[in-house]
Amino acid sequence: MTFADLLAARPAARDADDLALFQAELGDVRPLRQDHIPSVRDSGDAEAQKARRAAAQQESDLDPDFMSLEAVTLLDPHDLVSFRRPGVQEGVFRKLRLGEYELQASLDLQGQSLRQAKTLLLEFLRECQRCEIRTVLIRHGKGLQSNPPALLKSYVSQWLQLWPDVLALHSARHQDGGGSALYVLLRKGQQQKIDTRERIWRHLP
């Protein structure tokens, strides 16, 4: 209600003196500057906007455009490939390198063009994430006949190191393809993390 409303609400029977007295009481009173207090809807909109930004950032992080078809450090067909992200324990990496983890899925990219290989690799990695698969074998071939040599091997090795959920990779043992294939360790899914914590909890004294 405004000050004018207050004045209009006074009984008509009041005489001019009462009205003058009432106005005198108001004196130099001025409306206070009203601070903006976000409504519940404002707050909800802000949270929704934050969630949308986070989702967009995540989508950007996984955007296939980071898997460039241009610059790459070329490998030799016989080069050993080895990569471990900071935080991966030495024992875990050793088991991967020795092929001691069960291979839960595999992908054969041999004979594919770079563009085809990129598409297939992206689909494969995303499906592994959806199914919470952790250890896989990816066959890229040595590229002895490609021009330049080891072209697909070089790109696949680089792409995997740029994928956020690849924790480690290493050239496979001879029986699994040797230098023409890679063992790849993927990050645990959320459900796998919960299962691990429960197993640890059950074994606590």
C-alpha positions in Angstrom: 0.0 0.0 0.0 1.4 3.4 -1.0 1.4 6.6 1.2 -1.4 7.9 -1.0 -3.5 4.8 -0.2 -2.9 5.4 3.5 -4.1 8.9 3.3 -7.2 7.9 1.3 -8.0 5.2 3.9 -8.4 7.7 6.8 -12.1 8.2 7.8 -13.8 11.0 5.9 -15.1 12.4 9.2 -11.6 13.5 10.2 -11.3 17.3 9.9 -8.6 19.3 8.2 -6.5 19.7 11.4 -6.3 15.9 11.8 -5.2 15.5 8.2 -2.6 18.2 8.7 -1.4 16.5 11.9 -1.2 13.1 10.1 0.9 14.7 7.3 3.1 16.4 9.8 3.8 13.0 11.5 5.0 11.6 8.1 7.4 14.5 7.9 10.4 13.6 5.7 9.6 9.9 5.5 10.7 8.6 2.1 10.1 5.1 0.7 12.9 2.7 1.4 14.9 1.5 -1.5 13.8 -2.1 -1.9 16.6 -4.7 -2.2 15.9 -7.4 -4.7 15.1 -10.6 -3.0 15.1 -13.6 -5.5 11.8 -15.4 -5.5 11.7 -19.2 -5.3 11.2 -19.1 -9.1 14.2 -16.9 -9.5 16.3 -19.3 -7.5 15.0 -22.3 -9.4 15.7 -20.6 -12.7 19.3 -19.8 -11.6 19.8 -23.5 -10.6 18.4 -24.7 -13.9 20.7 -22.3 -15.7 23.7 -23.6 -13.8 22.7 -27.2 -14.5 22.4 -26.3 -18.2 25.8 -24.7 -18.3 27.3 -27.7 -16.5 25.7 -30.1 -19.0 26.9 -28.0 -21.9 30.4 -28.0 -20.5 30.3 -31.8 -20.1 29.1 -32.2 -23.7 31.9 -29.9 -24.8 34.4 -32.0 -22.9 33.2 -35.1 -24.8 32.8 -33.3 -28.1 34.4 -35.5 -30.9 35.9 -32.4 -32.4 38.8 -32.7 -29.9 39.7 -35.9 -31.7 41.4 -34.0 -34.5 42.0 -35.5 -38.0 44.8 -33.1 -38.5 47.9 -32.9 -36.3 49.3 -36.0 -34.8 52.7 -37.3 -33.7 53.4 -40.2 -35.9 54.6 -43.4 -34.4 56.7 -46.2 -35.9 54.7 -49.4 -36.7 56.7 -51.2 -34.1 56.6 -48.6 -31.3 55.3 -49.6 -27.9 52.5 -47.4 -26.7 52.2 -46.7 -23.0 50.1 -44.1 -21.2 49.0 -43.7 -17.6 46.9 -40.8 -16.2 48.2 -39.2 -12.9 46.6 -41.0 -9.9 46.5 -44.5 -11.5 48.4 -46.8 -9.1 51.5 -48.6 -10.4 50.0 -52.0 -9.4 46.9 -51.3 -11.5 49.0 -50.2 -14.5 51.2 -53.2 -14.2 48.2 -55.6 -14.3 46.9 -53.8 -17.4 50.3 -53.9 -19.1 50.7 -57.6 -18.4 47.2 -58.4 -19.7 46.0 -59.7 -16.3 42.6 -57.9 -16.5 39.7 -59.7 -18.1 38.9 -58.0 -21.4 35.2 -57.2 -21.3 34.9 -55.9 -24.9 37.0 -55.3 -28.0 36.9 -53.2 -31.1 38.7 -53.9 -34.4 39.5 -50.7 -36.4 41.9 -52.3 -38.9 41.2 -51.4 -42.5 39.0 -48.3 -41.5 39.6 -44.8 -42.7 40.5 -42.2 -40.1 37.0 -40.7 -40.2 35.4 -44.1 -39.9 37.7 -45.2 -37.1 37.0 -42.0 -35.2 33.2 -42.5 -35.4 33.4 -46.2 -34.4 35.8 -45.4 -31.5 33.5 -42.7 -30.2 30.5 -45.0 -30.3 32.4 -47.8 -28.7 33.7 -45.7 -25.8 30.3 -44.3 -25.1 28.7 -47.7 -25.1 31.4 -49.0 -22.7 30.6 -46.1 -20.4 26.8 -46.8 -20.6 27.5 -50.5 -19.8 30.1 -49.7 -17.1 32.8 -51.7 -18.9 36.3 -51.1 -17.6 38.9 -53.1 -19.6 38.8 -53.3 -23.4 41.0 -54.3 -26.3 41.3 -52.0 -29.3 42.9 -53.3 -32.5 44.3 -50.6 -34.7 46.9 -52.6 -36.7 50.6 -51.7 -37.1 50.1 -49.8 -40.4 53.1 -51.3 -42.2 51.5 -50.6 -45.5 49.8 -47.3 -44.8 51.1 -44.0 -46.1 52.6 -42.7 -43.9 53.2 -45.9 -41.8 51.4 -46.4 -38.6 48.9 -43.7 -39.4 45.8 -45.3 -37.7 47.9 -46.5 -34.8 49.2 -43.0 -34.2 45.7 -41.4 -34.3 44.0 -44.0 -32.2 46.7 -43.8 -29.5 46.4 -40.0 -29.4 42.6 -40.0 -29.4 42.5 -42.5 -26.5 44.8 -40.3 -24.4 42.6 -37.3 -24.9 39.4 -39.1 -23.9 38.6 -38.0 -20.3 37.5 -41.5 -19.1 40.6 -43.4 -20.4 42.8 -43.9 -17.3 45.6 -45.9 -18.9 46.5 -47.8 -22.0 49.4 -50.1 -23.2 50.3 -52.1 -26.2 48.9 -55.6 -25.9 50.8 -58.8 -25.3 51.7 -61.0 -28.3 48.7 -63.3 -27.9 46.3 -60.3 -28.0 47.9 -58.6 -31.0 51.1 -57.1 -29.7 52.0 -53.7 -31.2 48.8 -53.8 -33.4 46.5 -53.5 -30.4 46.0 -51.7 -27.1 44.8 -52.7 -23.7 42.6 -49.8 -22.4 41.5 -49.1 -18.8 38.4 -47.0 -18.4 37.2 -45.0 -15.5 34.7 -46.6 -13.1 31.0 -45.8 -13.6 29.0 -44.4 -10.7 27.4 -47.8 -9.9 30.8 -49.5 -9.9 32.1 -46.9 -7.4 29.1 -47.6 -5.1 29.7 -51.4 -5.4 33.4 -51.0 -4.5 32.6 -48.9 -1.4 30.1 -51.5 -0.3 32.7 -54.3 -0.7 35.3 -52.4 1.3 32.7 -51.6 4.0 31.7 -55.3 4.3 35.3 -56.2 4.9 36.1 -53.6 7.5 36.7 -55.0 11.0 
